[in-house]
Amino acid sequence: MSRLRRRAPGALAVSFATSGVVHLVRPQAFSAIMPRAIPERHHTNLIYLSGVAELICAFGLLRRTRWARAASIALLGAVFPANVQMALDAGSGRNPGPADSAALAWGRLPLQIPMVWAAWQARPED
């Protein structure tokens, strides 16, 4: 296995852990990118839930547990609509700070592909 394939799950775990902590400490930072199809009364709970899920997946990726690959890919799929909402709203002033940049918002979407690839590499070690 190549060095990149060995290290990819760890890099994704760091990303998940960082994002998970921010979800729990500053949930309001993610409110603007919640898809409008989801009732607003559910936003905060879903933001907390996704933060906890990110922390759990980070742990699983670092330990290379059997469930980490599928759980991480499912998580990436679950949060993708928020990334799409962020891109659709880019430039409207709805997203705070740098998140309102169209280049940043649309540039995040294709990053999901290498993140899924990184999660796929999280096979239990033999």
All heavy atoms as an XYZ file, in Angstrom:
956
protein
N       0.841     -1.168      0.000
C       0.000      0.000      0.000
C       0.894      1.241      0.000
O       1.848      1.330      0.752
C      -0.903     -0.036      1.237
C      -1.855      1.128      1.300
S      -2.890      1.162      2.799
C      -4.076     -0.083      2.420
N       0.550      2.207     -0.816
C       1.366      3.415     -0.917
C       1.243      4.267      0.347
O       0.288      4.134      1.123
C       0.939      4.236     -2.134
O      -0.275      4.907     -1.872
N       2.203      5.144      0.511
C       2.220      6.038      1.670
C       0.951      6.904      1.692
O       0.341      7.096      2.751
C       3.461      6.917      1.623
C       3.495      7.924      2.754
C       4.672      8.823      2.656
N       5.865      8.059      2.987
C       7.076      8.544      2.926
N       7.279      9.775      2.500
N       8.104      7.809      3.256
N       0.541      7.420      0.543
C      -0.652      8.254      0.464
C      -1.890      7.474      0.908
O      -2.705      7.975      1.683
C      -0.839      8.790     -0.960
C      -2.058      9.676     -1.181
C      -1.997     10.913     -0.291
C      -2.151     10.076     -2.645
N      -2.006      6.254      0.438
C      -3.165      5.434      0.811
C      -3.164      5.104      2.300
O      -4.227      5.013      2.911
C      -3.200      4.157     -0.018
C      -3.532      4.449     -1.478
C      -3.517      3.213     -2.299
N      -4.736      2.468     -2.000
C      -5.104      1.389     -2.644
N      -4.361      0.916     -3.625
N      -6.211      0.768     -2.336
N      -2.001      4.957      2.885
C      -1.921      4.681      4.327
C      -2.273      5.911      5.160
O      -2.883      5.802      6.216
C      -0.511      4.222      4.706
C      -0.245      2.768      4.474
C       1.036      2.297      5.152
N       2.172      3.201      5.039
C       3.031      3.223      4.009
N       2.880      2.378      3.003
N       4.033      4.059      3.978
N      -1.870      7.075      4.684
C      -2.050      8.306      5.455
C      -3.376      9.012      5.210
O      -3.786      9.852      6.019
C      -0.897      9.266      5.173
C       0.402      8.737      5.717
C       1.499      9.722      5.585
N       2.725      9.184      6.157
C       3.853      9.809      6.152
N       3.953     10.997      5.597
N       4.916      9.259      6.699
N      -4.039      8.714      4.120
C      -5.278      9.413      3.763
C      -6.350      9.328      4.845
O      -6.971     10.353      5.181
C      -5.802      8.904      2.422
N      -6.608      8.146      5.421
C      -7.628      8.098      6.470
C      -7.275      8.963      7.688
O      -8.159      9.583      8.284
C      -7.695      6.613      6.854
C      -7.201      5.889      5.645
C      -6.136      6.790      5.070
N      -6.004      9.031      8.023
C      -5.582      9.875      9.141
C      -5.806     11.349      8.852
O      -6.256     12.102      9.722
N      -5.513     11.770      7.636
C      -5.741     13.163      7.254
C      -7.233     13.492      7.298
O      -7.635     14.560      7.772
C      -5.172     13.430      5.864
N      -8.053     12.563      6.803
C      -9.501     12.770      6.856
C      -9.971     12.801      8.307
O     -10.838     13.602      8.665
C     -10.230     11.677      6.068
C     -11.740     11.818      5.986
C     -12.147     13.139      5.336
C     -12.336     10.639      5.213
N      -9.391     11.972      9.159
C      -9.759     11.959     10.573
C      -9.470     13.311     11.227
O     -10.278     13.814     12.014
C      -9.015     10.838     11.306
N      -8.331     13.905     10.899
C      -7.992     15.227     11.446
C      -9.018     16.258     10.967
O      -9.496     17.094     11.745
C      -6.556     15.643     11.050
C      -6.294     17.102     11.362
C      -5.543     14.736     11.737
N      -9.382     16.176      9.702
C     -10.386     17.088      9.154
C     -11.732     16.907      9.865
O     -12.382     17.884     10.260
C     -10.536     16.837      7.652
O     -11.588     17.593      7.120
N     -12.151     15.660     10.029
C     -13.410     15.376     10.724
C     -13.354     15.854     12.175
O     -14.316     16.434     12.679
C     -13.722     13.878     10.694
C     -14.395     13.380      9.452
C     -14.492     12.019      9.226
C     -14.956     14.224      8.516
C     -15.119     11.511      8.099
C     -15.589     13.746      7.372
C     -15.668     12.383      7.171
N     -12.260     15.581     12.862
C     -12.150     15.964     14.274
C     -12.213     17.483     14.433
O     -12.925     17.998     15.307
C     -10.862     15.410     14.874
N     -11.501     18.194     13.581
C     -11.502     19.659     13.635
C     -12.897     20.201     13.375
O     -13.421     21.020     14.138
C     -10.501     20.229     12.617
O      -9.206     19.700     12.892
C     -10.477     21.746     12.658
N     -13.507     19.717     12.307
C     -14.851     20.172     11.957
C     -15.858     19.774     13.027
O     -16.752     20.553     13.374
C     -15.250     19.595     10.597
O     -16.538     20.025     10.240
N     -15.725     18.573     13.572
C     -16.640     18.109     14.606
C     -16.605     18.999     15.837
O     -17.651     19.345     16.400
N     -15.406     19.386     16.258
C     -15.278     20.276     17.418
C     -15.927     21.618     17.116
O     -16.670     22.163     17.944
C     -13.796     20.441     17.831
C     -13.623     21.571     18.829
C     -13.264     19.132     18.392
N     -15.694     22.161     15.926
C     -16.300     23.450     15.571
C     -17.821     23.337     15.545
O     -18.530     24.246     16.005
C     -15.746     23.979     14.229
C     -16.455     25.257     13.811
C     -14.250     24.220     14.323
N     -18.352     22.229     15.036
C     -19.804     22.026     15.040
C     -20.364     22.095     16.463
O     -21.462     22.617     16.671
C     -20.165     20.667     14.435
C     -20.260     20.649     12.949
N     -19.149     20.647     12.143
C     -21.325     20.604     12.123
C     -19.540     20.603     10.877
N     -20.859     20.583     10.842
N     -19.637     21.548     17.428
C     -20.128     21.507     18.799
C     -19.910     22.817     19.550
O     -20.730     23.208     20.378
C     -19.459     20.357     19.558
C     -19.738     18.959     18.995
C     -18.973     17.917     19.785
C     -21.226     18.649     18.978
N     -18.814     23.505     19.240
C     -18.479     24.735     19.959
C     -19.153     25.958     19.346
O     -19.565     26.873     20.067
C     -16.938     24.921     19.997
C     -16.542     26.251     20.603
C     -16.303     23.777     20.772
N     -19.271     25.980     18.029
C     -19.860     27.134     17.328
C     -20.898     26.684     16.303
O     -20.708     26.880     15.094
C     -18.758     27.921     16.629
C     -17.788     28.563     17.611
C     -17.046     29.664     16.980
N     -17.944     30.382     16.102
C     -18.018     31.688     15.997
N     -17.257     32.420     16.720
N     -18.841     32.264     15.166
N     -21.985     26.088     16.749
C     -22.984     25.573     15.796
C     -23.574     26.664     14.904
O     -23.938     26.390     13.753
C     -24.051     24.943     16.692
C     -23.855     25.559     18.027
C     -22.393     25.881     18.132
N     -23.612     27.890     15.398
C     -24.173     28.982     14.605
C     -23.372     29.230     13.333
O     -23.899     29.762     12.359
C     -24.301     30.264     15.442
C     -22.989     30.896     15.859
C     -22.350     30.295     17.096
O     -22.725     29.231     17.562
N     -21.346     30.988     17.634
N     -22.121     28.800     13.307
C     -21.288     28.990     12.112
C     -21.811     28.171     10.933
O     -21.486     28.466      9.785
C     -19.840     28.615     12.412
N     -22.622     27.158     11.219
C     -23.121     26.281     10.167
C     -24.599     26.524      9.840
O     -25.136     25.912      8.916
C     -22.914     24.814     10.560
C     -21.463     24.474     10.743
C     -20.867     24.551     11.986
C     -20.684     24.102      9.656
C     -19.527     24.262     12.157
C     -19.338     23.816      9.812
C     -18.760     23.898     11.066
N     -25.246     27.386     10.574
C     -26.675     27.626     10.377
C     -27.000     28.115      8.971
O     -28.001     27.693      8.388
C     -27.192     28.641     11.402
O     -27.108     28.100     12.686
N     -26.168     28.995      8.442
C     -26.455     29.589      7.133
C     -26.405     28.579      5.990
O     -27.050     28.787      4.965
C     -25.486     30.731      6.849
N     -25.659     27.496      6.152
C     -25.541     26.545      5.043
C     -26.511     25.373      5.157
O     -26.505     24.481      4.308
C     -24.091     26.028      4.865
C     -23.646     25.160      6.034
C     -23.142     27.191      4.622
C     -22.323     24.443      5.773
N     -27.340     25.391      6.183
C     -28.341     24.328      6.297
C     -29.325     24.450      5.131
O     -29.794     25.548      4.827
C     -29.096     24.444      7.624
C     -28.273     24.070      8.827
S     -27.774     22.336      8.857
C     -29.330     21.526      9.091
N     -29.613     23.338      4.467
C     -30.576     23.394      3.355
C     -31.921     23.936      3.830
O     -32.419     23.568      4.897
C     -30.691     21.934      2.916
C     -29.408     21.305      3.359
C     -29.045     22.014      4.640
N     -32.487     24.821      3.045
C     -33.759     25.439      3.420
C     -34.916     24.444      3.426
O     -35.964     24.708      4.013
C     -34.045     26.629      2.519
C     -33.121     27.790      2.843
C     -33.545     29.081      2.209
N     -33.078     29.299      0.854
C     -31.823     29.494      0.505
N     -30.881     29.443      1.411
N     -31.506     29.729     -0.740
N     -34.737     23.295      2.789
C     -35.782     22.270      2.792
C     -35.951     21.640      4.175
O     -36.987     21.039      4.464
C     -35.462     21.188      1.771
N     -34.946     21.784      5.030
C     -35.013     21.243      6.397
C     -35.584     22.348      7.290
O     -35.049     23.454      7.324
C     -33.619     20.823      6.897
C     -33.067     19.697      6.015
C     -33.678     20.387      8.362
C     -31.631     19.322      6.306
N     -36.658     22.060      8.021
C     -37.240     23.095      8.891
C     -36.199     23.661      9.868
O     -35.391     22.925     10.437
C     -38.345     22.346      9.651
C     -38.709     21.194      8.764
C     -37.424     20.808      8.079
N     -36.251     24.955     10.039
C     -35.250     25.652     10.851
C     -35.208     25.153     12.292
O     -34.149     25.142     12.921
C     -35.523     27.163     10.831
C     -34.381     27.979     11.353
C     -34.560     29.461     11.118
O     -35.221     29.853     10.146
O     -34.016     30.227     11.932
N     -36.309     24.671     12.801
C     -36.334     24.196     14.187
C     -35.429     22.975     14.394
O     -35.073     22.650     15.525
C     -37.762     23.897     14.628
C     -38.398     22.720     13.944
C     -39.849     22.519     14.392
N     -40.453     21.390     13.748
C     -41.034     21.400     12.558
N     -41.078     22.531     11.861
N     -41.563     20.319     12.050
N     -35.037     22.301     13.298
C     -34.170     21.129     13.391
C     -32.691     21.446     13.159
O     -31.845     20.585     13.365
C     -34.599     20.064     12.365
C     -35.982     19.565     12.577
N     -36.401     18.974     13.741
C     -37.053     19.571     11.752
C     -37.663     18.629     13.636
N     -38.094     18.985     12.443
N     -32.387     22.649     12.720
C     -31.014     22.983     12.319
C     -29.991     22.745     13.415
O     -28.986     22.058     13.191
C     -30.930     24.427     11.828
C     -31.567     24.628     10.489
N     -31.471     25.814      9.815
C     -32.291     23.809      9.700
C     -32.129     25.727      8.660
N     -32.637     24.515      8.583
N     -30.207     23.299     14.584
C     -29.195     23.202     15.642
C     -28.947     21.757     16.044
O     -27.791     21.333     16.179
C     -29.599     24.049     16.867
O     -29.752     25.408     16.437
C     -28.532     23.994     17.951
N     -30.009     20.991     16.217
C     -29.831     19.580     16.586
C     -29.083     18.808     15.506
O     -28.232     17.963     15.818
C     -31.180     18.917     16.868
C     -31.784     19.391     18.180
O     -31.078     19.846     19.062
N     -33.096     19.291     18.288
N     -29.373     19.081     14.254
C     -28.670     18.393     13.168
C     -27.207     18.814     13.091
O     -26.340     17.994     12.773
C     -29.382     18.629     11.832
C     -30.721     17.925     11.694
C     -31.443     18.383     10.425
C     -30.544     16.413     11.694
N     -26.940     20.063     13.394
C     -25.545     20.528     13.412
C     -24.779     19.812     14.523
O     -23.663     19.322     14.307
C     -25.480     22.064     13.564
C     -26.025     22.737     12.298
C     -24.049     22.524     13.859
C     -26.304     24.219     12.443
N     -25.375     19.726     15.703
C     -24.725     18.980     16.796
C     -24.548     17.509     16.428
O     -23.489     16.923     16.676
C     -25.538     19.082     18.090
C     -25.410     20.398     18.807
C     -26.536     21.071     19.262
C     -24.168     20.976     19.065
C     -26.431     22.274     19.941
C     -24.052     22.176     19.735
C     -25.197     22.825     20.170
O     -25.083     24.018     20.835
N     -25.577     16.922     15.847
C     -25.507     15.513     15.461
C     -24.385     15.275     14.451
O     -23.622     14.309     14.574
C     -26.845     15.054     14.877
C     -26.912     13.607     14.402
C     -26.736     12.650     15.555
C     -28.238     13.363     13.697
N     -24.260     16.154     13.475
C     -23.193     15.971     12.484
C     -21.822     16.158     13.126
O     -20.865     15.466     12.759
C     -23.381     16.902     11.280
O     -23.261     18.254     11.651
N     -21.709     17.050     14.105
C     -20.441     17.215     14.812
C     -20.055     15.964     15.581
O     -18.903     15.515     15.527
N     -21.009     15.374     16.270
C     -20.749     14.133     17.005
C     -20.393     13.019     16.022
O     -19.445     12.246     16.249
C     -21.958     13.747     17.880
C     -21.815     12.340     18.445
C     -22.135     14.758     19.008
N     -21.121     12.941     14.903
C     -20.833     11.917     13.886
C     -19.427     12.088     13.326
O     -18.716     11.096     13.096
C     -21.873     11.971     12.772
N     -19.006     13.329     13.111
C     -17.647     13.566     12.618
C     -16.601     13.095     13.619
O     -15.593     12.487     13.233
C     -17.451     15.050     12.282
C     -18.146     15.444     10.999
C     -18.015     16.911     10.673
O     -18.121     17.750     11.593
O     -17.801     17.216      9.494
N     -16.832     13.351     14.897
C     -15.882     12.914     15.916
C     -15.837     11.384     16.003
O     -14.754     10.799     16.136
C     -16.238     13.522     17.274
C     -16.034     15.033     17.372
C     -16.599     15.563     18.679
C     -14.568     15.397     17.222
N     -16.977     10.739     15.905
C     -17.019      9.273     15.932
C     -16.291      8.702     14.721
O     -15.502      7.757     14.845
C     -18.474      8.777     16.016
C     -19.061      9.117     17.394
C     -18.564      7.282     15.733
C     -20.560      8.916     17.488
N     -16.547      9.280     13.554
C     -15.865      8.799     12.342
C     -14.363      9.045     12.428
O     -13.571      8.198     12.000
C     -16.456      9.458     11.096
S     -18.070      8.799     10.636
N     -13.960     10.178     12.976
C     -12.523     10.455     13.138
C     -11.879      9.371     13.989
O     -10.811      8.840     13.634
C     -12.310     11.832     13.775
N     -12.511      9.020     15.086
C     -12.004      7.958     15.956
C     -11.903      6.643     15.182
O     -10.885      5.950     15.230
C     -12.921      7.802     17.178
C     -12.552      6.647     18.050
C     -11.497      6.735     18.937
C     -13.270      5.459     17.985
C     -11.155      5.666     19.747
C     -12.942      4.386     18.786
C     -11.881      4.477     19.666
N     -12.969      6.298     14.461
C     -12.975      5.054     13.697
C     -11.921      5.018     12.614
O     -11.292      3.977     12.384
N     -11.705      6.145     11.945
C     -10.685      6.205     10.895
C      -9.288      6.021     11.482
O      -8.459      5.314     10.909
C     -10.764      7.532     10.139
C     -11.957      7.703      9.214
C     -12.077      9.161      8.764
C     -11.862      6.781      8.009
N      -9.033      6.652     12.602
C      -7.712      6.526     13.229
C      -7.462      5.101     13.715
O      -6.343      4.610     13.631
C      -7.573      7.517     14.385
C      -7.464      8.979     13.989
C      -7.490      9.868     15.219
C      -6.216      9.234     13.155
N      -8.491      4.442     14.184
C      -8.358      3.065     14.665
C      -8.537      2.035     13.552
O      -8.329      0.853     13.785
C      -9.404      2.801     15.760
C      -9.332      3.779     16.891
C      -8.841      3.274     18.171
N      -9.312      1.930     18.442
C      -8.603      1.033     19.093
N      -7.428      1.350     19.544
N      -9.071     -0.172     19.312
N      -8.933      2.542     12.369
C      -9.187      1.674     11.206
C     -10.174      0.552     11.552
O      -9.947     -0.620     11.261
C      -7.897      1.116     10.638
C      -7.048      2.196      9.995
C      -5.851      1.598      9.286
N      -5.067      2.631      8.662
C      -5.100      2.914      7.371
N      -5.870      2.249      6.560
N      -4.342      3.863      6.879
N     -11.263      0.969     12.171
C     -12.305      0.014     12.519
C     -13.061     -0.421     11.266
O     -13.025      0.262     10.241
C     -13.295      0.630     13.520
O     -13.874      1.787     12.922
C     -12.605      1.011     14.815
N     -13.726     -1.523     11.350
C     -14.452     -2.069     10.187
C     -15.564     -1.149      9.704
O     -15.864     -1.107      8.531
C     -15.023     -3.437     10.513
C     -13.959     -4.464     10.760
C     -14.539     -5.870     10.696
N     -13.529     -6.869     10.991
C     -12.623     -7.284     10.133
N     -12.580     -6.783      8.922
N     -11.734     -8.199     10.485
N     -16.178     -0.425     10.594
C     -17.319      0.413     10.245
C     -16.921      1.813      9.767
O     -17.746      2.534      9.208
C     -18.273      0.542     11.432
C     -17.600      1.000     12.695
C     -17.133      0.208     13.691
C     -17.284      2.345     13.074
N     -16.553      0.968     14.678
C     -16.631      2.279     14.327
C     -17.484      3.592     12.484
C     -16.188      3.419     14.991
C     -17.038      4.713     13.144
C     -16.404      4.636     14.386
N     -15.681      2.225      9.979
C     -15.274      3.613      9.717
C     -15.407      4.004      8.249
O     -15.812      5.123      7.943
C     -13.847      3.848     10.187
N     -15.047      3.097      7.354
C     -15.112      3.429      5.935
C     -16.544      3.763      5.527
O     -16.803      4.835      4.981
C     -14.568      2.255      5.112
C     -14.700      2.498      3.651
C     -14.170      1.463      2.717
N     -13.830      0.154      3.189
C     -13.150     -0.722      2.476
N     -12.731     -0.403      1.267
N     -12.883     -1.916      2.933
N     -17.476      2.866      5.808
C     -18.875      3.082      5.407
C     -19.488      4.273      6.135
O     -20.204      5.081      5.521
C     -19.688      1.821      5.667
N     -19.209      4.397      7.429
C     -19.775      5.506      8.195
C     -19.264      6.849      7.689
O     -20.033      7.818      7.581
C     -19.449      5.338      9.678
N     -17.986      6.923      7.357
C     -17.401      8.177      6.877
C     -17.962      8.565      5.508
O     -18.267      9.740      5.266
C     -15.880      8.065      6.819
O     -15.366      7.848      8.112
N     -18.116      7.596      4.647
C     -18.685      7.882      3.327
C     -20.142      8.300      3.464
O     -20.598      9.245      2.801
C     -18.500      6.671      2.386
C     -17.003      6.502      2.071
C     -19.314      6.842      1.105
C     -16.652      5.211      1.353
N     -20.885      7.634      4.352
C     -22.280      8.021      4.589
C     -22.359      9.441      5.153
O     -23.227     10.228      4.753
C     -22.940      7.030      5.539
N     -21.458      9.775      6.052
C     -21.435     11.123      6.622
C     -21.161     12.161      5.541
O     -21.825     13.201      5.488
C     -20.387     11.214      7.729
C     -20.187     12.595      8.355
C     -21.470     13.089      9.015
C     -19.047     12.552      9.359
N     -20.195     11.890      4.689
C     -19.903     12.832      3.604
C     -21.116     13.022      2.703
O     -21.404     14.139      2.257
C     -18.695     12.349      2.797
C     -17.355     12.457      3.539
C     -16.277     11.662      2.821
C     -16.943     13.910      3.706
N     -21.838     11.945      2.445
C     -23.065     12.053      1.652
C     -24.143     12.838      2.378
O     -24.877     13.623      1.773
N     -24.231     12.650      3.687
C     -25.267     13.324      4.476
C     -25.059     14.834      4.554
O     -26.029     15.595      4.583
C     -25.316     12.731      5.882
N     -23.809     15.274      4.598
C     -23.550     16.715      4.711
C     -23.408     17.388      3.342
O     -23.340     18.620      3.266
C     -22.314     17.018      5.595
C     -22.515     16.470      7.002
C     -21.037     16.517      4.983
N     -23.393     16.610      2.271
C     -23.234     17.190      0.936
C     -24.328     18.213      0.612
O     -24.020     19.264      0.028
C     -23.169     16.089     -0.129
C     -22.763     16.591     -1.475
C     -21.463     16.984     -1.724
C     -23.689     16.687     -2.505
C     -21.078     17.462     -2.968
C     -23.318     17.154     -3.747
C     -22.017     17.544     -3.985
N     -25.591     17.984      0.972
C     -26.603     19.011      0.672
C     -26.293     20.371      1.309
O     -26.598     21.416      0.718
C     -27.900     18.411      1.233
C     -27.677     16.939      1.153
C     -26.207     16.759      1.483
N     -25.668     20.389      2.473
C     -25.285     21.671      3.082
C     -24.202     22.353      2.249
O     -24.216     23.578      2.081
C     -24.809     21.461      4.518
N     -23.282     21.565      1.703
C     -22.245     22.142      0.843
C     -22.859     22.703     -0.438
O     -22.431     23.753     -0.930
C     -21.182     21.093      0.516
C     -20.371     20.698      1.733
O     -20.167     21.488      2.624
N     -19.929     19.459      1.761
N     -23.848     22.004     -0.977
C     -24.550     22.507     -2.168
C     -25.286     23.793     -1.826
O     -25.252     24.766     -2.600
C     -25.507     21.434     -2.734
C     -26.404     22.013     -3.818
C     -24.718     20.241     -3.265
N     -25.971     23.833     -0.678
C     -26.684     25.048     -0.266
C     -25.709     26.216     -0.134
O     -25.998     27.325     -0.560
C     -27.411     24.824      1.060
C     -28.311     25.981      1.449
C     -29.493     26.113      0.515
O     -30.311     25.218      0.417
N     -29.575     27.231     -0.185
N     -24.541     25.948      0.435
C     -23.521     26.989      0.573
C     -23.125     27.529     -0.800
O     -23.001     28.744     -0.992
C     -22.302     26.431      1.301
C     -21.184     27.414      1.503
S     -19.828     26.587      2.378
C     -18.545     27.791      2.167
N     -22.946     26.628     -1.768
C     -22.555     27.054     -3.113
C     -23.674     27.849     -3.785
O     -23.415     28.868     -4.438
C     -22.170     25.832     -3.952
N     -24.893     27.382     -3.628
C     -26.019     28.084     -4.250
C     -26.202     29.487     -3.679
O     -26.611     30.398     -4.398
C     -27.310     27.276     -4.069
C     -27.385     25.958     -4.837
C     -28.625     25.175     -4.422
C     -27.356     26.204     -6.336
N     -25.893     29.647     -2.401
C     -26.058     30.953     -1.749
C     -24.830     31.849     -1.861
O     -24.874     33.008     -1.446
C     -26.372     30.755     -0.261
C     -27.756     30.190     -0.027
O     -28.611     30.284     -0.932
O     -27.983     29.650      1.074
N     -23.737     31.338     -2.392
C     -22.486     32.098     -2.468
C     -22.701     33.417     -3.198
O     -23.314     33.467     -4.257
C     -21.409     31.281     -3.162
N     -22.194     34.469     -2.587
C     -22.300     35.798     -3.190
C     -23.578     36.527     -2.822
O     -23.742     37.697     -3.157
N     -24.486     35.860     -2.120
C     -25.770     36.476     -1.768
C     -25.700     37.259     -0.461
O     -26.631     37.987     -0.135
C     -26.849     35.397     -1.645
O     -26.619     34.608     -0.485
N     -24.633     37.048      0.309
C     -24.533     37.675      1.612
C     -25.130     36.819      2.722
O     -25.043     37.167      3.896
N     -25.729     35.707      2.373
C     -26.334     34.817      3.388
C     -25.258     34.094      4.191
O     -25.427     33.843      5.377
C     -27.264     33.809      2.707
C     -28.002     32.938      3.703
C     -29.128     32.149      3.038
N     -29.970     31.550      4.054
C     -30.067     30.253      4.282
N     -29.398     29.400      3.550
N     -30.844     29.790      5.224
N     -24.162     33.702      3.526
C     -23.074     32.995      4.204
C     -22.131     34.017      4.830
O     -21.763     34.996      4.190
C     -22.295     32.128      3.209
C     -23.150     31.054      2.590
O     -24.018     30.490      3.239
N     -22.911     30.770      1.324
N     -21.706     33.773      6.079
C     -20.815     34.747      6.729
C     -19.376     34.642      6.229
O     -18.889     33.561      5.932
C     -20.907     34.359      8.209
C     -21.289     32.911      8.203
C     -22.098     32.688      6.951
N     -18.709     35.778      6.143
C     -17.274     35.838      5.855
C     -16.845     35.166      4.572
O     -17.519     35.280      3.544
N     -15.727     34.423      4.622
C     -15.178     33.795      3.425
C     -16.113     32.760      2.800
O     -16.005     32.432      1.637
C     -13.890     33.122      3.901
C     -13.607     33.652      5.248
C     -14.871     34.209      5.791
N     -17.052     32.248      3.589
C     -17.996     31.252      3.073
C     -18.897     31.842      1.995
O     -19.543     31.109      1.250
C     -18.849     30.685      4.207
N     -18.934     33.169      1.882
C     -19.760     33.813      0.859
C     -19.054     33.889     -0.487
O     -19.625     34.343     -1.469
C     -20.188     35.209      1.325
C     -21.431     35.694      0.615
O     -22.342     34.874      0.385
O     -21.492     36.887      0.290
N     -17.817     33.427     -0.546
C     -17.051     33.439     -1.790
C     -17.525     32.304     -2.703
O     -17.509     31.134     -2.322
C     -15.566     33.252     -1.484
O     -14.864     32.841     -2.628
N     -17.911     32.663     -3.926
C     -18.367     31.651     -4.878
C     -17.253     30.655     -5.195
O     -17.497     29.448     -5.294
C     -18.877     32.316     -6.154
N     -16.027     31.159     -5.344
C     -14.905     30.264     -5.663
C     -14.700     29.238     -4.544
O     -14.508     28.046     -4.809
C     -13.633     31.073     -5.883
N     -14.746     29.688     -3.306
C     -14.580     28.777     -2.172
C     -15.751     27.798     -2.085
O     -15.553     26.586     -1.938
C     -14.469     29.573     -0.873
C     -14.395     28.740      0.407
C     -13.062     28.022      0.485
C     -14.590     29.628      1.616
N     -16.955     28.314     -2.185
C     -18.144     27.468     -2.022
C     -18.242     26.411     -3.116
O     -18.487     25.231     -2.832
C     -19.398     28.344     -2.011
N     -18.072     26.810     -4.365
C     -18.154     25.832     -5.459
C     -16.925     24.934     -5.483
O     -17.005     23.768     -5.872
C     -18.354     26.536     -6.806
C     -19.750     27.075     -6.933
C     -20.146     28.362     -6.738
C     -20.931     26.326     -7.222
N     -21.506     28.471     -6.903
C     -22.014     27.234     -7.213
C     -21.194     24.987     -7.493
C     -23.335     26.849     -7.451
C     -22.505     24.602     -7.746
C     -23.551     25.511     -7.719
N     -15.771     25.461     -5.055
C     -14.553     24.661     -5.012
C     -14.593     23.552     -3.978
O     -13.897     22.545     -4.107
N     -15.423     23.694     -2.957
C     -15.567     22.653     -1.937
C     -16.244     21.402     -2.474
O     -15.969     20.307     -1.994
C     -16.434     23.171     -0.782
C     -15.770     24.110      0.136
C     -16.774     24.631      1.141
N     -17.386     23.524      1.877
C     -17.514     23.480      3.178
N     -17.096     24.489      3.897
N     -18.069     22.459      3.775
N     -17.145     21.566     -3.411
C     -17.937     20.420     -3.875
C     -17.084     19.294     -4.455
O     -17.258     18.141     -4.053
C     -19.012     20.879     -4.864
C     -20.060     21.829     -4.283
C     -21.053     22.251     -5.357
C     -20.768     21.231     -3.089
N     -16.155     19.572     -5.378
C     -15.345     18.465     -5.896
C     -14.373     17.870     -4.874
O     -13.879     16.766     -5.071
C     -14.593     19.061     -7.085
C     -14.805     20.517     -7.052
C     -15.927     20.808     -6.119
N     -14.134     18.574     -3.769
C     -13.259     18.026     -2.725
C     -13.880     16.802     -2.047
O     -13.179     16.032     -1.395
C     -12.936     19.087     -1.672
C     -11.995     20.186     -2.124
C     -11.817     21.216     -1.010
C     -10.653     19.611     -2.537
N     -15.169     16.632     -2.230
C     -15.824     15.456     -1.660
C     -15.267     14.165     -2.267
O     -15.212     13.135     -1.600
C     -17.339     15.513     -1.888
C     -18.007     16.702     -1.238
C     -17.925     16.678      0.270
O     -18.331     15.718      0.903
N     -17.393     17.733      0.846
N     -14.838     14.228     -3.516
C     -14.327     13.023     -4.194
C     -13.057     12.505     -3.504
O     -13.011     11.333     -3.123
C     -14.119     13.282     -5.701
C     -15.480     13.555     -6.358
C     -13.404     12.106     -6.367
C     -15.393     14.121     -7.753
N     -12.019     13.333     -3.301
C     -10.850     12.796     -2.595
C     -11.144     12.457     -1.133
O     -10.503     11.567     -0.566
C      -9.792     13.890     -2.717
C     -10.514     15.112     -3.126
C     -11.752     14.675     -3.829
N     -12.132     13.097     -0.534
C     -12.483     12.751      0.839
C     -13.124     11.363      0.899
O     -12.824     10.569      1.798
C     -13.394     13.820      1.441
C     -12.675     15.139      1.654
S     -13.764     16.463      2.199
C     -13.849     16.096      3.940
N     -13.993     11.058     -0.054
C     -14.567      9.710     -0.129
C     -13.454      8.699     -0.397
O     -13.414      7.626      0.211
C     -15.679      9.637     -1.209
C     -16.063      8.199     -1.512
C     -16.894     10.441     -0.765
N     -12.529      9.045     -1.293
C     -11.405      8.144     -1.579
C     -10.597      7.888     -0.302
O     -10.209      6.751     -0.015
C     -10.514      8.741     -2.670
C      -9.313      7.903     -2.961
C      -9.237      6.853     -3.818
C      -8.008      8.037     -2.371
N      -7.959      6.324     -3.798
C      -7.197      7.028     -2.920
C      -7.463      8.901     -1.439
C      -5.860      6.876     -2.566
C      -6.136      8.755     -1.082
C      -5.351      7.746     -1.653
N     -10.345      8.948      0.474
C      -9.589      8.796      1.719
C     -10.320      7.881      2.694
O      -9.713      7.023      3.335
C      -9.333     10.166      2.357
N     -11.631      8.048      2.792
C     -12.413      7.173      3.675
C     -12.336      5.731      3.190
O     -12.240      4.800      3.990
C     -13.865      7.643      3.725
N     -12.361      5.533      1.883
C     -12.314      4.184      1.305
C     -11.018      3.448      1.664
O     -10.984      2.226      1.723
C     -12.487      4.261     -0.206
C     -12.666      2.927     -0.838
C     -11.752      2.231     -1.543
C     -13.838      2.108     -0.808
N     -12.277      1.030     -1.972
C     -13.559      0.933     -1.523
C     -15.098      2.262     -0.233
C     -14.479     -0.084     -1.680
C     -16.023      1.258     -0.393
C     -15.711      0.106     -1.111
N      -9.969      4.208      1.928
C      -8.674      3.605      2.255
C      -8.612      3.074      3.690
O      -7.657      2.414      4.064
C      -7.541      4.612      2.044
C      -7.503      5.256      0.683
C      -7.643      4.272     -0.450
O      -6.912      3.272     -0.538
N      -8.591      4.518     -1.341
N      -9.626      3.375      4.466
C      -9.616      3.005      5.894
C     -10.024      1.563      6.106
O     -11.018      1.268      6.747
C     -10.535      3.951      6.665
N      -9.249      0.671      5.573
C      -9.476     -0.758      5.778
C      -8.764     -1.180      7.050
O      -7.668     -0.690      7.343
C      -8.935     -1.561      4.596
C      -9.617     -1.245      3.294
C      -9.087     -2.165      2.212
N      -7.845     -1.691      1.629
C      -7.761     -0.771      0.695
N      -8.840     -0.166      0.264
N      -6.611     -0.421      0.201
N      -9.362     -2.105      7.777
C      -8.621     -2.612      8.937
C      -7.295     -3.209      8.488
O      -7.209     -3.840      7.447
C      -9.541     -3.703      9.499
C     -10.897     -3.354      8.978
C     -10.665     -2.705      7.639
N      -6.275     -2.971      9.282
C      -4.957     -3.489      8.953
C      -4.917     -5.002      9.178
O      -5.519     -5.501     10.119
C      -3.896     -2.782      9.791
C      -3.982     -1.292      9.603
C      -2.653     -0.630      9.459
O      -1.635     -1.324      9.429
O      -2.644      0.580      9.351
N      -4.238     -5.686      8.316
C      -4.141     -7.149      8.452
C      -3.102     -7.549      9.473
O      -2.174     -6.904      9.754
C      -3.756     -7.773      7.100
C      -4.850     -7.533      6.071
O      -6.028     -7.494      6.477
O      -4.511     -7.386      4.890
